[in-house]
Structure formats: structure tokens, C-alpha cells
Amino acid sequence: MLVWLRREWPLATSLAVVVAGLVVVADGHFRRGTVVLSFGVTLALFLRVLLPTEQAGLLAVRSKKVDVVVLAVLAVGTSVMALWVPPPS
């Protein structure tokens, strides 16, 4: 397991942030949790842009261009959703 984690650290790091965001959402803080979730997707986006394909591990699903576009759309979408939803009254 430790070998997998060392080899797939970009995916593990971004998934850990996404899971932390989901835990915050489940705790009843939708906006804060969605911002954290969006940060996790943005982290995956930057790791995919900065790391070569051999080091990106499972973040490299398709070509780099397709991965970056998909992650950018997801990051912007979750950010807009986090900021658009009104806070509870």
C-alpha cells in the first residue's frame, strides 16, 4: 500500500482534499465544504498541468489537454456553485 501511495501521491492528495470537503458538507456546512471540494479539484488541475504524464499517475486519464479542460470545467463549476448558493437564513 505504501508503494501505491508513493507512486500515486498526486491522486491521493487531491482525493484527500475532496473527501475532506465532502465531510464538511456532510457536517452541514454546504458552502465551506463545496469551496474545499473545489480546491481539491483545482489542486488536481494544477498537479496535472505541472507534472509530466509519467509522474501524474492516475490523474493522467486521457491526453493532457483533455484532462486539463475537464478538470478546469469541474473546478469552475464547483466554485460557482459554492458561491451562488445563498447562505442559510
TORMI-523995 format. One line per field, with one value per residue: x, y, z of N, C-alpha, C in turn; residue in three letters. Coordinates in nm, 3 decimals, padded with zeros to 5 digits. Atoms other than C-alpha are relative to their C-alpha. Layout:
N
nc1 X, ...
nc2 Y, ...
nc3 Z, ...
cac1 X, ...
cac2 Y, ...
cac3 Z, ...
cc1 X, ...
cc2 Y, ...
cc3 Z, ...
code ALA, ...
***
This chain:
89
nc1 00.083, -00.086, -00.058, 00.105, 00.019, -00.116, 00.006, 00.123, 00.021, 00.086, 00.140, 00.032, 00.008, 00.120, 00.115, 00.010, 00.063, 00.140, 00.071, 00.014, 00.110, 00.125, 00.026, 00.050, 00.138, 00.084, 00.012, 00.102, -00.056, -00.002, -00.086, -00.140, -00.038, -00.010, -00.123, -00.110, 00.008, -00.048, -00.144, -00.056, 00.002, -00.098, -00.131, -00.022, -00.024, -00.137, -00.094, 00.000, -00.069, -00.142, -00.076, -00.001, 00.098, -00.052, 00.010, 00.137, 00.068, 00.138, 00.059, -00.013, 00.099, -00.003, -00.110, -00.013, 00.092, 00.136, 00.005, -00.002, 00.128, 00.103, -00.021, 00.030, 00.146, 00.047, -00.044, 00.080, 00.139, 00.019, -00.021, 00.121, 00.106, -00.026, 00.024, 00.132, 00.102, 00.006, -00.021, 00.127, 00.047
nc2 -00.120, -00.117, -00.019, -00.061, -00.137, -00.078, -00.013, -00.072, -00.110, -00.110, 00.040, 00.015, -00.132, -00.070, 00.072, -00.028, -00.132, 00.015, 00.072, -00.095, -00.088, 00.074, 00.014, -00.131, -00.011, 00.091, -00.058, -00.104, -00.126, 00.025, -00.093, 00.026, 00.130, -00.006, -00.074, 00.094, 00.096, -00.071, -00.011, 00.130, 00.018, -00.095, 00.059, 00.105, -00.071, -00.053, 00.112, 00.057, -00.094, -00.015, 00.125, 00.075, 00.109, 00.116, -00.023, -00.036, 00.122, 00.017, -00.127, 00.001, 00.094, -00.013, -00.091, -00.107, -00.109, 00.040, 00.004, -00.136, -00.064, 00.060, -00.043, -00.143, -00.015, 00.045, -00.094, -00.123, 00.033, 00.014, -00.131, -00.081, 00.055, -00.035, -00.143, -00.038, 00.042, -00.097, 00.060, 00.022, -00.122
nc3 00.000, -00.007, 00.132, 00.080, -00.045, 00.044, 00.146, 00.036, -00.094, 00.048, -00.013, -00.142, -00.061, 00.043, -00.053, -00.143, -00.015, 00.042, -00.106, -00.112, 00.036, -00.014, -00.143, -00.045, 00.051, -00.079, -00.133, 00.005, 00.049, 00.144, 00.073, -00.035, 00.053, 00.146, 00.030, -00.022, 00.110, 00.119, -00.014, 00.031, 00.146, 00.052, -00.029, 00.101, 00.125, 00.001, 00.001, 00.136, 00.088, -00.035, -00.001, 00.126, 00.003, -00.074, -00.144, -00.037, -00.045, 00.043, 00.045, 00.146, 00.051, 00.145, 00.033, -00.099, 00.034, -00.039, -00.146, -00.053, 00.030, -00.085, -00.139, -00.009, -00.001, -00.131, -00.104, 00.013, -00.033, -00.145, -00.062, 00.025, -00.082, -00.140, -00.023, 00.047, -00.094, -00.111, -00.133, -00.070, -00.071
cac1 00.000, 00.281, 00.434, 00.100, 00.066, 00.418, 00.359, 00.008, 00.063, -00.099, -00.426, -00.413, -00.352, -00.632, -00.873, -00.792, -00.888, -01.208, -01.305, -01.236, -01.472, -01.740, -01.703, -01.753, -02.063, -02.199, -02.141, -02.391, -02.164, -02.252, -02.070, -01.747, -01.743, -01.804, -01.521, -01.288, -01.410, -01.346, -00.997, -00.932, -01.035, -00.826, -00.530, -00.573, -00.587, -00.260, -00.089, -00.196, -00.065, 00.267, 00.363, 00.477, 00.246, 00.474, 00.457, 00.088, -00.015, -00.388, -00.456, -00.346, -00.658, -00.656, -00.434, -00.307, -00.520, -00.844, -00.764, -00.690, -01.009, -01.228, -01.069, -01.097, -01.468, -01.524, -01.323, -01.506, -01.843, -01.798, -01.662, -01.961, -02.197, -02.029, -02.059, -02.401, -02.599, -02.727, -02.625, -02.893, -03.109
cac2 00.000, 00.241, 00.186, 00.271, 00.586, 00.699, 00.638, 00.790, 01.084, 01.343, 01.150, 01.067, 01.429, 01.572, 01.295, 01.361, 01.727, 01.633, 01.385, 01.650, 01.882, 01.613, 01.560, 01.934, 01.926, 01.627, 01.821, 02.080, 02.349, 02.334, 02.646, 02.581, 02.217, 02.297, 02.551, 02.286, 02.036, 02.291, 02.345, 01.972, 01.966, 02.278, 02.109, 01.811, 02.054, 02.222, 01.891, 01.763, 02.080, 02.089, 01.722, 01.521, 01.239, 00.972, 01.135, 01.234, 00.872, 00.816, 01.187, 01.122, 00.963, 01.091, 01.343, 01.629, 01.882, 01.688, 01.626, 01.993, 02.109, 01.862, 01.947, 02.321, 02.290, 02.091, 02.337, 02.641, 02.467, 02.372, 02.718, 02.888, 02.651, 02.723, 03.098, 03.102, 02.915, 03.163, 03.107, 02.974, 03.242
cac3 00.000, 00.082, -00.261, -00.426, -00.217, -00.304, -00.675, -00.682, -00.447, -00.682, -00.691, -00.320, -00.225, -00.434, -00.328, 00.038, -00.005, -00.192, 00.081, 00.347, 00.158, 00.147, 00.522, 00.579, 00.355, 00.548, 00.870, 00.750, 00.606, 00.237, 00.121, 00.312, 00.209, -00.156, -00.152, -00.006, -00.265, -00.539, -00.401, -00.426, -00.792, -00.858, -00.689, -00.921, -01.215, -01.120, -01.049, -01.391, -01.557, -01.371, -01.354, -01.654, -01.760, -01.609, -01.265, -01.275, -01.222, -01.234, -01.284, -01.642, -01.788, -02.144, -02.318, -02.104, -02.289, -02.232, -01.866, -01.806, -01.978, -01.786, -01.451, -01.525, -01.603, -01.284, -01.073, -01.211, -01.182, -00.819, -00.736, -00.897, -00.719, -00.384, -00.428, -00.594, -00.331, -00.072, 00.289, 00.523, 00.680
cc1 00.087, 00.064, -00.102, -00.016, 00.116, -00.006, -00.119, -00.028, -00.082, -00.148, -00.040, -00.015, -00.129, -00.126, -00.018, -00.067, -00.148, -00.081, -00.017, -00.114, -00.135, -00.037, -00.055, -00.143, -00.093, -00.020, -00.098, 00.050, 00.020, 00.100, 00.148, 00.049, 00.016, 00.123, 00.121, 00.003, 00.053, 00.152, 00.069, 00.004, 00.100, 00.142, 00.033, 00.029, 00.144, 00.104, 00.007, 00.073, 00.150, 00.082, 00.003, -00.093, 00.047, -00.016, -00.143, -00.080, -00.141, -00.073, 00.007, -00.093, 00.004, 00.121, 00.001, -00.100, -00.144, -00.013, -00.007, -00.134, -00.110, 00.016, -00.028, -00.150, -00.057, 00.037, -00.083, -00.145, -00.024, 00.024, -00.122, -00.115, 00.019, -00.034, -00.142, -00.110, -00.003, 00.022, -00.134, -00.039, -00.020
cc2 00.126, 00.029, 00.067, 00.148, 00.089, 00.024, 00.086, 00.117, 00.116, -00.032, -00.009, 00.134, 00.072, -00.071, 00.024, 00.135, -00.007, -00.071, 00.090, 00.098, -00.068, -00.021, 00.132, 00.021, -00.087, 00.052, 00.117, 00.135, -00.011, 00.090, -00.025, -00.132, 00.001, 00.079, -00.091, -00.104, 00.061, 00.018, -00.132, -00.027, 00.095, -00.048, -00.109, 00.063, 00.049, -00.111, -00.062, 00.091, -00.002, -00.128, -00.063, -00.121, -00.122, 00.016, 00.031, -00.122, -00.009, 00.131, 00.011, -00.106, -00.002, 00.087, 00.114, 00.111, -00.033, -00.003, 00.139, 00.070, -00.055, 00.045, 00.149, 00.025, -00.043, 00.097, 00.128, -00.027, -00.013, 00.132, 00.089, -00.051, 00.039, 00.145, 00.044, -00.032, 00.097, -00.069, -00.019, 00.124, -00.025
cc3 00.000, -00.134, -00.092, 00.036, -00.045, -00.151, -00.043, 00.094, -00.057, 00.015, 00.147, 00.069, -00.038, 00.050, 00.149, 00.024, -00.039, 00.109, 00.123, -00.028, 00.014, 00.147, 00.055, -00.049, 00.083, 00.141, 00.002, -00.048, -00.151, -00.071, 00.030, -00.059, -00.150, -00.041, 00.019, -00.111, -00.129, 00.006, -00.032, -00.150, -00.065, 00.025, -00.101, -00.136, -00.008, 00.001, -00.139, -00.097, 00.026, -00.012, -00.139, 00.010, 00.079, 00.150, 00.044, 00.044, -00.057, -00.029, -00.152, -00.056, -00.152, -00.035, 00.103, -00.024, 00.044, 00.151, 00.060, -00.024, 00.091, 00.145, 00.018, 00.004, 00.135, 00.112, -00.005, 00.038, 00.149, 00.072, -00.017, 00.086, 00.147, 00.028, -00.037, 00.102, 00.118, 00.135, 00.069, 00.080, 00.147
code MET, LEU, VAL, TRP, LEU, ARG, ARG, GLU, TRP, PRO, LEU, ALA, THR, SER, LEU, ALA, VAL, VAL, VAL, ALA, GLY, LEU, VAL, VAL, VAL, ALA, ASP, GLY, HIS, PHE, ARG, ARG, GLY, THR, VAL, VAL, LEU, SER, PHE, GLY, VAL, THR, LEU, ALA, LEU, PHE, LEU, ARG, VAL, LEU, LEU, PRO, THR, GLU, GLN, ALA, GLY, LEU, LEU, ALA, VAL, ARG, SER, LYS, LYS, VAL, ASP, VAL, VAL, VAL, LEU, ALA, VAL, LEU, ALA, VAL, GLY, THR, SER, VAL, MET, ALA, LEU, TRP, VAL, PRO, PRO, PRO, SER
***
